[in-house]
Structure formats: C-alpha cells, structure tokens
Amino acid sequence: MKNLTIKNVTDIQGSVKNGAFTVKPVVVGNDVDTYEACFVEVQPGKQSWPYHYHDQSEEVFYIISGQGKLRSHDGERDVKAGDMICFPTGEKGGHSILNVSDSEMLVYVDFGVKAVKTDIVTMPDEGVYELIGNHFDWTAVKIPKK
C-alpha cells in the first residue's frame, strides 16, 4: 500500500450496478499493486455480480451484515454475517451472492488479490468474457451460446 488508508462504509460514495447493488471502493487501481478492497451493498432480493470466476485473481468476501444465498462451483449454500468466503482462481472459484432478505441490505467486504495486472473474468450465464486491470475495465468477447 502506498499510503495509510482508513475508510468507513457510510462515508464512501459508491457506484450503483444494475440497480441491484452498490460498490464502494476502499483500495483500488493504482493505490496498491497486489490487492483491492470494496464494500458491496446488495439490495434486498437482488444479487451482486452475475455468476463469474477469475482467471488470475483470488477473492475473499467477509459478510458484515445480512444473509444471502451463495452460488458456487459446489452448488448453493446459505451465508450470513460473520462468514468469510475464499474463492480460488478458475472455474472452482465461480460465485455470485443473492440477498435473500425482503428488507435488509446484505453488506460484505470484497478483497481481491491481483496476481497480475490483467485478469480475465468469465461470466458463463451471461455469455461474456471481461478483461479487467488497473487501467481499463471492459467487455472483450461474447461467448457463443450453444
């Protein structure tokens, strides 16, 4: 890390994604070389990112509040406040989280380990590959549906 960073989830202006969840960056981009961290707030009944996995980057989620349904390579399971979930690279690390509450926000911290400067994210349900990195974030290739 290049500088000491202290941020509170209530003080960070986030960006709303798909009208379903908000990402509030804590440490991203060129702030550090080897990881990034964001608070993620998922609206009741919505899911964070589509089901996906990373080719180069591991992720760790720590559930701060709420409860959800984790979809992973191994199937579905319930997750709740206090759970820490570690996702490896590749298909075995596939994941998405659905907020199962009718009224409570699901809030978690997403720690991403950046093994390289560029990562390939595969979203098999969406039929999309995405390239992400320090200097860009864009959809690269549509996967043909079978």
C-alpha positions as CSV (number, residue, x, y, z in Angstrom):
1,M,0.0,0.0,0.0
2,K,1.3,3.4,-0.9
3,N,-0.4,5.3,1.9
4,L,-2.3,4.5,5.1
5,T,-6.0,4.2,4.3
6,I,-8.9,4.4,6.7
7,K,-12.4,4.5,5.3
8,N,-15.9,3.9,6.7
9,V,-18.6,2.3,4.6
10,T,-21.0,5.2,5.5
11,D,-18.6,7.8,4.2
12,I,-17.8,6.4,0.8
13,Q,-19.7,7.5,-2.3
14,G,-20.5,4.3,-4.3
15,S,-21.5,3.4,-7.8
16,V,-24.7,1.6,-8.3
17,K,-24.5,-1.5,-10.6
18,N,-27.6,-2.9,-12.4
19,G,-29.8,-1.1,-9.9
20,A,-29.2,-4.1,-7.6
21,F,-26.0,-3.4,-5.6
22,T,-23.5,-0.7,-4.8
23,V,-19.8,-0.9,-4.9
24,K,-17.9,1.4,-2.6
25,P,-14.1,1.3,-3.3
26,V,-11.7,1.3,-0.4
27,V,-8.4,0.4,-2.1
28,V,-8.4,0.0,-5.9
29,G,-6.5,0.7,-9.0
30,N,-3.0,2.2,-8.6
31,D,-3.3,2.7,-4.8
32,V,-1.7,-0.8,-4.3
33,D,-0.1,-3.3,-6.5
34,T,-1.3,-6.7,-5.2
35,Y,-4.9,-6.4,-4.0
36,E,-8.1,-4.3,-4.0
37,A,-10.9,-4.0,-1.5
38,C,-14.5,-2.7,-1.8
39,F,-17.6,-2.6,0.4
40,V,-20.5,-4.2,-1.5
41,E,-24.1,-3.4,-0.5
42,V,-26.7,-5.7,-2.2
43,Q,-30.4,-4.6,-2.2
44,P,-33.0,-7.0,-0.8
45,G,-33.9,-9.7,-3.4
46,K,-31.1,-8.7,-5.7
47,Q,-27.7,-10.3,-6.5
48,S,-24.3,-8.9,-6.8
49,W,-22.3,-9.5,-9.9
50,P,-23.5,-12.2,-12.3
51,Y,-22.1,-15.7,-11.6
52,H,-18.5,-15.5,-12.6
53,Y,-14.9,-16.6,-11.9
54,H,-11.5,-15.0,-12.4
55,D,-8.6,-16.5,-14.3
56,Q,-5.9,-14.7,-12.4
57,S,-7.4,-13.1,-9.2
58,E,-8.5,-14.7,-6.0
59,E,-11.2,-13.1,-3.9
60,V,-12.2,-13.2,-0.3
61,F,-15.6,-12.0,1.0
62,Y,-16.4,-11.1,4.6
63,I,-20.1,-10.8,5.3
64,I,-20.7,-7.8,7.6
65,S,-24.5,-7.9,7.8
66,G,-27.4,-9.6,6.3
67,Q,-27.8,-13.1,4.8
68,G,-27.6,-14.5,1.3
69,K,-27.6,-17.5,-0.9
70,L,-24.1,-18.2,-2.4
71,R,-24.0,-19.9,-5.7
72,S,-20.6,-21.5,-6.2
73,H,-19.0,-24.3,-8.3
74,D,-20.0,-26.7,-5.5
75,G,-23.7,-25.6,-5.5
76,E,-25.8,-23.3,-3.4
77,R,-25.4,-22.6,0.3
78,D,-26.6,-20.0,2.8
79,V,-24.2,-17.3,4.0
80,K,-24.6,-14.8,6.9
81,A,-22.9,-12.1,8.9
82,G,-19.6,-13.3,10.2
83,D,-18.9,-15.7,7.3
84,M,-15.6,-15.4,5.3
85,I,-15.6,-17.0,1.9
86,C,-12.4,-17.6,-0.1
87,F,-12.6,-18.1,-3.9
88,P,-9.7,-19.6,-5.8
89,T,-9.0,-18.8,-9.4
90,G,-10.6,-20.7,-12.3
91,E,-14.0,-22.5,-12.5
92,K,-13.8,-23.8,-9.0
93,G,-13.9,-20.2,-7.8
94,G,-17.1,-19.4,-9.6
95,H,-19.5,-17.3,-7.5
96,S,-22.4,-14.9,-7.1
97,I,-24.4,-13.9,-4.0
98,L,-28.2,-13.3,-3.8
99,N,-29.6,-11.2,-0.9
100,V,-32.4,-13.4,0.3
101,S,-33.9,-10.8,2.7
102,D,-37.1,-8.9,1.8
103,S,-36.0,-5.8,3.8
104,E,-32.3,-6.0,5.0
105,M,-29.3,-4.9,3.0
106,L,-26.6,-7.6,2.5
107,V,-23.2,-5.9,3.1
108,Y,-19.8,-7.5,2.6
109,V,-16.2,-6.6,2.0
110,D,-14.7,-7.9,-1.2
111,F,-10.9,-8.4,-1.0
112,G,-9.4,-9.2,-4.4
113,V,-5.9,-10.5,-4.8
114,K,-4.4,-9.2,-8.1
115,A,-1.9,-11.8,-9.3
116,V,-1.2,-9.9,-12.5
117,K,-2.0,-6.6,-14.0
118,T,-4.7,-8.0,-16.2
119,D,-7.4,-10.6,-15.3
120,I,-9.9,-12.5,-17.4
121,V,-13.4,-12.7,-15.8
122,T,-15.7,-15.4,-17.3
123,M,-19.5,-15.0,-16.8
124,P,-20.8,-18.2,-18.3
125,D,-24.5,-17.4,-17.7
126,E,-24.1,-14.0,-19.5
127,G,-22.0,-15.4,-22.3
128,V,-19.3,-12.8,-21.7
129,Y,-15.6,-12.7,-21.0
130,E,-14.3,-9.5,-19.5
131,L,-10.8,-8.1,-19.2
132,I,-10.1,-6.0,-16.1
133,G,-7.0,-4.3,-15.0
134,N,-5.5,-1.1,-13.4
135,H,-6.1,1.0,-16.5
136,F,-9.2,-0.5,-18.1
137,D,-12.4,-2.4,-17.4
138,W,-14.3,-3.5,-20.5
139,T,-16.2,-6.4,-22.0
140,A,-14.0,-8.1,-24.5
141,V,-15.7,-11.1,-26.1
142,K,-19.1,-12.6,-26.2
143,I,-19.2,-16.3,-25.7
144,P,-21.3,-18.0,-28.4
145,K,-24.4,-19.7,-26.8
146,K,-24.7,-23.4,-27.5
